[in-house]
Structures are given as structure tokens and as C-alpha cells.
Amino acid sequence: MGEKLALDGGDRAVPQGMVQAWPPLTQQDRDAVMAVFDSGHLHGPSAPRASALQEKWAEYCGAKHCLVTNSGTSACHMAIATAGVGPGDEVIVPAFTFWSTAAAVLHHNAIPIFVDIDPKTYTIDPKLIEAKITPHTKAIFPVDVHGMPCDMDAIADVARKHGLKVISDCCQSHGARYKGKVVGAIAEATAFSCNRSKNLSGGEGGLYTTDNEEWAHHASRMREFGEVITPGQQREYNAFGLGWMYRPHEFVNAFILSQLARLDQYNAQRKEFAGYLTERLAQIPGLKGPHTPDYADPVYFSYVVEFQPEEVGMDVPAKAFKAAVLSALRAEGLPLGQWQSLPVPAQSVFQKKEGYGKGCPWTCRFGRDVEYRAEDYPETVRFIESHSYLGGVYPPNDLRLMERYVKGFRKVMENIGRVMEPAKS
């Protein structure tokens, strides 16, 4: 029996108020945003900060073209559209992701086809993609979930064999590297989110990158009502095709630019914290940190903890073990949580398949029956049942907090018999 648990009245491993929120806000950030008021430019894709952000992010990623948008979801939709996906076409996406990846496919009246994840990286499993390809498949849409790059070469091999486009959802992986190359110019088009929670935060906002000039032109029309708008020329007010309103505004652009100056510094701190935690969790039976394959240099948008009951001799389902241990860890002040409780294909929108009201996109073109069943994605189900996320693994927090986290993990696992009492009863 170890130190008295907080559940039983002992002291918390992590004191109240020690965990600080993301992102770190500096006077530089405040000055950048406030300067927009004096600039005379509040919005527009050719406004000074929009143009500067596009140039800087394209350079950072090594991409030829970048467009700023108002969200990561809109950037994903732009990637779908520019890949030539049309109504009733199929796009392959992972069964584990934030559902906006699949939503972007639906926004273009196309059909998401789900593939299970790799059990080690939690990204789409390239070995399972080919079995899901049909004559209606147009693109593969992998996701760098948790800041972990997908195995893009393996995915590209499948795509070339079947004549498919590869676009990438990198909404959680700003600055991550695949085989030494920064993500953003590896796929044919890439989407990033700058939501408040992301490694590159703007409160909201998004970024679309591509090396394809025609795709960039298509995306620029799509971003602004289907119009062709050339800076310095009279606006024609003529929609050349269906477009949306995906413009950003300059307050967000200014904030992202300010944060971008510190992105590499912040990512380095995330990696330091994650490395420290993973090394120490390897010494605590019943818990495990994330795996990193040789090809990846992740940026830890989320720090993933795996719960392993068999390692401590507990003959209980991982889901029950996790629930009991999470209760004890949270009492110790460790901010552990879950942002996805179902595989995406098990969510109501796919179970009902109402789409646009009459079953579109599923019935609007081909009429092919597509089934969505959670049990078809066992690794995704297993991941959800046996993993959780540890908050605060980012600046302005520091290693002192990581040490407190490790103390809490050790304390709970040393008292695992007591922790599991509610689950047994």
C-alpha cells in the first residue's frame, strides 16, 4: 500500500490551480492583435496579415501555395473540392478522428468510407485501405491525429496503384515531420486548423496548402463565394461556380502570425514533456505512453495514455479498468479526459444517413448501400476503451508539472487494489 490517495482524503499529487491553459499569451500577441485596429484592414484574403500569413506558412511547410481560411474544417472542405471529388463520390477517411474530417466530405455531397486505425500510431492503417476502394473512390484523406504523422509513403503507394488523390488533414500536426519533411507539402493538398486548442493557435482560423497552382486557384474561388477576386482590380461580382464564405479576419491572422514566431519553441517543449512522461510511464505497470515509429517526428497535440489491466494482474475489461483509474487520477489533480467516445462511423449522423434530407449523398447518385457499424473498426473501439488524454503537456507548464503528474500516476498504481474496489463491486 502506498501513499494515501486523494480519494481517501490524502493530499493531491497536483495542487489546485497548477495546470495552466493553452496557448501561452504574451504582450507580443496582444500588440499584434491591437495593431489591427490601427491598420485600416479588418478582413479579406488580400489584407496585409492574411498575405503575410500565407507567405510565411507556405515557406514553413515548403509548399508553393497557401490560403488562409476561417477554420480547419473549411480548409478540409477546400481540399476535398480541389481534389475533384463530386456528389456521390467516395473518400476514404480514418474511423478515428474528430468528425469534421468526415463532415468536410459530406459538405461536398460525397460519401465517407471509413478505415480502421493502426494499433500503435492510431492513424489510418495503410494495409486496410485497398480493401475499401471501389470504382467510386476518388481520394484518400488520412489524418495526423494527436500530432502523429501518418505513414504517407505507404498511403501514396496505394493511391498510385488505383489512380487516387491523397489529401491530408494535418489540423493537429503543425510542425510535425514525416521522414524529416515538415507536413504541409507531402500530400497533394493539406488542411490545418488554428482553433484555440491547436499547436498553432489563432483562437479560430485555418490554412490550406498545395503545390498545385490550379488547385490553389480553385480553392481561392471556393473561399469567397465562387468569385475570382484579384487584388487591386474591380470586383466583378460574378460567381464562376458554387462557393462558400471561408474568409478569415485580420485579428485572427495577426494572432496566428504572432504565435507562429514561437511554434518551434512550443513544439520543442511539448516533445520534451512527452519524452519525459513516456520514459517514466514505461516504469509504471498498467500504464503506457504513446509509440513513435521511425518515420515520425510528432508534435503531441494530445498526449495519449494507455491503460493495461493485465499488467497489474487485473482480470477486468480495459474500459472498466480505465474508468476506475481515471477517477483516482482526477482526484489527484491530473486532467485526464476523452474527446471521442465513439468511432466516427458509429455517430448518429452516419447511423441515420439523413444527409441533406433525402439520403444524399448516399442515394443521390449511385444508390450504393454503405453500412456503418462500429464493430467493423475493432482497433478504433479498443483505442477508445483503453486510452485517455492528459492535459497540460504543453507550455506555459513546465517539467515541475510533469513530475507531479508522474507522482500521481505512481501513487494511484501503487494503490491499484483500493482503486479497483468500486469496479469489482
C-alpha positions in Angstrom: 0.0 0.0 0.0 1.5 3.4 -1.0 0.8 7.0 -0.1 -2.8 7.8 0.9 -5.0 8.5 -2.1 -6.7 11.8 -2.6 -9.9 9.7 -3.0 -9.4 8.7 0.7 -8.6 12.2 1.9 -4.9 12.3 1.1 -3.1 15.3 -0.5 -3.5 15.8 -4.2 -0.4 15.0 -6.3 -1.1 18.1 -8.4 -2.1 21.2 -6.4 -5.2 23.1 -7.3 -4.5 25.7 -10.0 -1.1 24.4 -11.0 -2.1 23.4 -14.6 -2.1 26.4 -16.9 -4.1 26.8 -20.0 -3.0 26.7 -23.7 -2.0 28.8 -25.5 0.6 31.0 -23.7 -0.3 34.6 -24.3 2.4 37.3 -24.4 2.5 41.0 -24.8 3.7 40.4 -28.4 0.3 38.6 -29.1 -1.7 41.5 -27.6 0.3 44.1 -29.5 -0.2 42.2 -32.8 -3.9 41.9 -32.4 -4.4 45.5 -31.2 -2.4 46.8 -34.1 -5.1 45.6 -36.4 -7.4 48.4 -35.1 -5.0 51.0 -36.4 -4.3 49.3 -39.7 -7.5 50.1 -41.6 -7.7 46.4 -42.7 -10.1 44.2 -40.8 -10.7 41.4 -43.2 -10.2 40.0 -46.7 -7.9 37.4 -48.3 -5.6 40.0 -49.6 -5.4 42.1 -46.4 -1.8 42.6 -45.2 -1.8 40.0 -42.4 -3.6 37.4 -44.5 -1.0 37.8 -47.2 1.9 37.7 -44.7 0.5 34.5 -43.0 0.0 32.8 -46.4 3.6 33.6 -47.4 5.1 32.6 -44.1 3.2 29.3 -43.7 3.9 28.2 -47.3 7.6 28.8 -46.6 7.4 27.0 -43.3 5.9 23.9 -44.9 7.8 24.1 -48.1 4.5 24.4 -50.1 4.1 26.6 -53.2 0.7 27.9 -52.3 -1.1 28.7 -49.0 -4.6 30.1 -48.4 -5.8 31.3 -45.1 -9.4 30.3 -44.2 -11.8 30.8 -41.3 -11.4 27.2 -39.9 -9.7 23.9 -40.2 -13.0 22.3 -41.4 -13.3 24.8 -44.2 -9.7 24.0 -45.2 -10.6 20.3 -45.2 -13.6 21.1 -47.4 -11.4 23.1 -49.8 -9.0 20.1 -50.0 -11.9 17.7 -50.8 -13.2 20.1 -53.5 -9.9 20.8 -55.2 -9.1 17.0 -55.4 -12.0 16.8 -57.8 -14.4 15.0 -55.5 -18.0 15.3 -56.6 -21.5 14.3 -55.5 -21.8 10.6 -54.6 -18.0 10.0 -54.9 -16.3 8.2 -52.1 -13.5 9.4 -49.9 -11.5 7.2 -47.6 -11.0 8.5 -44.0 -9.9 7.0 -40.7 -12.6 5.7 -38.3 -10.8 7.6 -35.5 -10.6 11.3 -36.0 -12.5 14.4 -35.0 -15.6 14.0 -37.1 -15.1 17.3 -39.0 -12.8 15.2 -41.3 -15.8 13.2 -42.5 -18.0 16.3 -42.2 -15.9 18.0 -44.9 -16.6 15.1 -47.2 -20.4 15.4 -46.6 -20.2 19.1 -47.1 -19.2 18.4 -50.7 -22.1 15.9 -51.1 -19.6 13.0 -51.1 -19.6 9.7 -49.1 -17.1 9.0 -46.3 -15.7 5.4 -46.3 -14.0 4.5 -43.1 -10.9 2.5 -42.5 -9.6 1.3 -39.1 -6.5 2.6 -37.4 -3.1 1.2 -36.8 -3.0 -0.1 -33.2 0.4 1.6 -32.4 0.1 5.0 -34.1 -3.7 5.4 -34.0 -3.6 6.9 -37.5 -5.2 5.2 -40.6 -3.8 1.7 -41.3 -2.4 1.8 -44.8 -2.7 -2.0 -45.0 -6.5 -1.8 -44.7 -7.1 0.9 -47.3 -7.1 -1.1 -50.5 -10.0 -3.4 -49.4 -12.2 -0.3 -49.1 -11.5 1.1 -52.6 -14.4 0.9 -55.1 -15.0 2.3 -58.6 -16.5 5.3 -56.9 -13.4 6.1 -54.7 -11.8 9.5 -55.6 -9.4 10.3 -52.7 -7.7 9.1 -49.6 -7.9 11.5 -46.7 -5.5 10.5 -43.8 -5.4 12.4 -40.5 -2.3 13.2 -38.4 -4.3 12.6 -35.2 -2.7 13.7 -31.9 0.1 15.4 -33.9 1.4 12.0 -35.2 2.2 11.9 -38.9 0.6 9.2 -41.0 2.7 6.7 -43.0 2.3 8.8 -46.1 4.6 6.8 -48.4 2.6 3.6 -47.8 -0.7 5.5 -48.4 0.7 7.1 -51.6 1.7 3.7 -52.9 -1.9 2.5 -52.6 -3.2 5.8 -54.2 -0.9 5.5 -57.2 -1.9 1.9 -57.8 -5.6 2.9 -58.0 -5.2 6.4 -59.5 -6.5 8.2 -56.4 -5.7 11.6 -54.9 -4.1 12.0 -51.5 -5.1 14.9 -49.4 -4.2 15.3 -45.7 -5.9 16.5 -42.5 -3.0 18.0 -40.5 -5.3 20.0 -38.3 -3.4 18.6 -35.2 0.1 18.4 -36.5 1.6 21.9 -37.2 5.4 21.4 -37.4 5.4 17.6 -37.3 7.7 15.8 -39.7 7.4 12.7 -41.8 10.8 11.2 -42.7 12.4 14.6 -41.9 10.0 16.7 -44.0 7.6 19.1 -42.4 4.0 18.2 -43.1 2.1 20.5 -45.4 3.6 19.7 -48.8 3.6 15.9 -48.7 0.0 15.3 -49.8 -1.4 16.9 -52.9 -3.4 19.3 -50.6 -3.3 19.8 -46.8 -5.6 21.3 -44.3 -4.6 22.8 -40.9 -6.8 24.2 -38.1 -5.8 27.2 -36.0 -8.5 26.6 -33.4 -7.6 27.8 -29.9 -6.6 24.2 -28.9 -4.2 23.6 -31.8 -0.3 23.8 -31.7 -0.6 26.9 -33.9 -3.4 28.8 -32.2 -5.4 31.7 -33.6 -8.5 31.2 -31.5 -10.0 30.1 -34.8 -8.9 30.0 -38.4 -7.3 27.6 -40.8 -4.7 27.1 -43.5 -4.8 25.2 -46.9 -1.6 24.3 -48.7 -0.9 22.8 -52.1 1.8 22.7 -54.8 -0.8 22.6 -57.5 -1.5 26.1 -58.9 -4.8 25.0 -60.5 -6.0 23.6 -57.1 -4.9 26.8 -55.3 -6.9 28.9 -57.8 -10.0 26.6 -57.3 -9.6 26.9 -53.6 -9.4 30.7 -53.7 -12.7 30.9 -55.7 -14.3 28.5 -53.3 -13.2 30.6 -50.3 -15.1 33.6 -51.5 -18.5 32.8 -53.0 -17.1 31.2 -56.2 -15.8 34.6 -57.4 -12.4 35.4 -59.0 -11.1 38.3 -56.9 -7.8 39.9 -58.0 -6.2 42.3 -55.6 -6.2 45.9 -56.9 -8.8 45.2 -59.6 -12.5 46.0 -59.7 -14.6 43.1 -58.2 -16.9 41.6 -60.9 -19.5 40.1 -58.5 -19.9 37.1 -60.8 -19.8 33.6 -59.3 -18.0 31.2 -61.6 -19.1 28.3 -59.5 -20.5 27.3 -56.2 -18.5 28.9 -53.4 -18.7 29.5 -49.7 -17.7 32.2 -47.3 -14.5 30.9 -45.8 -12.6 34.2 -45.4 -10.6 34.8 -42.2 -10.4 38.2 -40.5 -7.2 40.1 -39.6 -7.5 39.8 -35.8 -7.1 36.0 -36.2 -4.4 36.3 -38.8 -2.4 38.7 -36.6 -2.7 36.3 -33.6 -1.6 33.3 -35.7 1.4 35.2 -37.1 2.4 36.1 -33.6 2.1 32.6 -32.3 3.9 31.2 -35.4 7.1 33.0 -34.3 7.1 30.7 -31.3 5.7 27.5 -32.8 9.0 25.6 -33.0 9.9 26.6 -29.4 6.5 25.5 -28.1 6.7 22.2 -30.1 10.1 21.5 -28.6 8.7 21.9 -25.1 5.8 19.6 -25.9 8.3 17.0 -27.1 10.5 17.4 -24.0 7.4 16.9 -21.7 6.1 14.0 -23.7 9.5 12.2 -23.8 9.8 12.7 -20.0 6.4 11.2 -19.4 6.7 8.3 -21.8 10.1 7.3 -20.3 8.6 7.3 -16.8 5.3 5.6 -17.6 7.3 2.7 -19.0 8.4 2.1 -15.4 4.8 2.1 -14.0 3.0 -1.2 -14.7 -0.5 -0.7 -16.0 0.2 2.5 -17.9 1.9 3.3 -21.2 2.7 6.4 -23.2 2.5 6.8 -27.0 4.6 4.9 -29.5 6.6 6.8 -32.1 7.5 5.0 -35.4 10.9 5.6 -37.0 9.4 7.7 -39.8 7.7 10.2 -37.5 8.6 13.3 -35.5 5.3 14.1 -33.8 4.3 17.3 -32.0 2.0 15.9 -29.4 -1.2 17.9 -29.9 -2.6 15.4 -27.4 -0.6 13.2 -25.0 -2.1 9.7 -25.1 -2.1 7.3 -22.1 -2.9 3.7 -22.5 -4.4 1.7 -19.6 -3.3 -2.0 -19.4 -5.2 -4.0 -16.7 -3.3 -7.3 -17.5 0.0 -5.7 -16.5 -1.2 -5.4 -12.9 -3.0 -8.7 -12.8 -6.5 -7.3 -13.1 -8.9 -9.6 -15.0 -11.3 -6.8 -16.0 -12.2 -5.1 -19.3 -9.9 -2.3 -20.2 -12.9 0.1 -20.2 -13.7 -0.7 -16.6 -10.1 -0.5 -15.5 -9.6 2.8 -17.2 -12.8 4.3 -15.6 -11.6 3.3 -12.1 -8.1 4.5 -12.6 -9.2 7.8 -14.2 -11.4 8.5 -11.2 -8.5 8.2 -8.9 -6.1 10.1 -11.1 -8.6 13.0 -11.5 -8.9 13.2 -7.7 -5.1 13.6 -7.6 -5.5 16.6 -9.9 -4.4 15.0 -13.2 -6.5 16.5 -16.0 -7.3 13.3 -18.0 -10.2 13.1 -20.4 -11.7 11.8 -23.6 -12.8 13.7 -26.6 -14.1 10.9 -28.7 -16.4 8.2 -27.2 -17.5 6.5 -30.4 -15.9 5.6 -33.7 -16.9 8.3 -36.2 -19.0 5.8 -38.3 -21.0 5.0 -35.1 -22.1 8.6 -34.6 -25.7 9.4 -35.2 -25.2 11.3 -38.4 -23.9 8.1 -40.1 -26.3 5.8 -38.4 -29.3 7.9 -39.6 -27.9 8.7 -43.0 -30.3 11.5 -43.5 -27.7 13.7 -45.1 -29.4 16.6 -46.9 -32.9 15.3 -46.0 -33.5 12.6 -48.6 -30.5 10.4 -48.0 -28.0 12.4 -50.0 -25.1 11.9 -50.6 -25.7 8.1 -50.1 -28.6 7.9 -52.5 -28.2 11.0 -54.7 -26.0 9.4 -57.4 -25.1 5.8 -57.3 -27.5 4.4 -54.7 -24.8 2.1 -53.4 -25.7 0.8 -49.9 -23.0 1.8 -47.4 -23.2 0.3 -44.0 -21.6 2.0 -40.9 -21.0 -0.4 -38.0 -18.8 0.3 -35.0 -17.8 -3.4 -34.8 -16.1 -3.1 -38.2 -13.4 -1.0 -36.7 -12.1 -3.0 -33.7 -8.8 -1.1 -33.2 -10.7 2.1 -33.0 -13.1 0.7 -30.5 -10.2 -0.8 -28.5 -8.4 2.6 -28.6 -11.4 4.5 -27.3 -11.9 1.9 -24.5 -8.3 1.7 -23.3 -6.9 5.2 -23.8 -7.2 8.7 -22.4 -5.6 12.1 -22.8 -3.5 14.0 -20.3 -3.9 17.8 -20.5 -1.3 20.4 -19.7 1.5 18.7 -21.6 2.4 22.0 -23.2 3.8 25.4 -22.2 3.4 27.6 -20.2 3.5 24.5 -18.0 6.9 23.1 -17.2 8.7 19.9 -16.0 7.7 20.5 -12.4 4.1 19.8 -13.5 5.2 16.7 -15.4 7.0 15.5 -12.2 3.7 16.0 -10.3 1.9 14.0 -13.0 4.3 11.1 -12.6 3.9 11.3 -8.8 0.1 11.0 -9.3 0.4 8.1 -11.7 2.8 6.2 -9.3 0.6 6.9 -6.3 -2.6 5.6 -7.9 -1.0 2.5 -9.4 0.7 1.6 -6.1 -2.8 1.6 -4.6 -4.4 -0.2 -7.5 -6.2 -2.7 -5.2 -8.0 0.1 -3.5 -8.6 2.0 -6.8 -10.3 -1.1 -8.3 -12.7 -1.7 -5.4 -15.7 0.2 -7.0 -15.1 -1.6 -10.3 -15.1 -5.1 -8.6 -18.4 -4.3 -6.8 
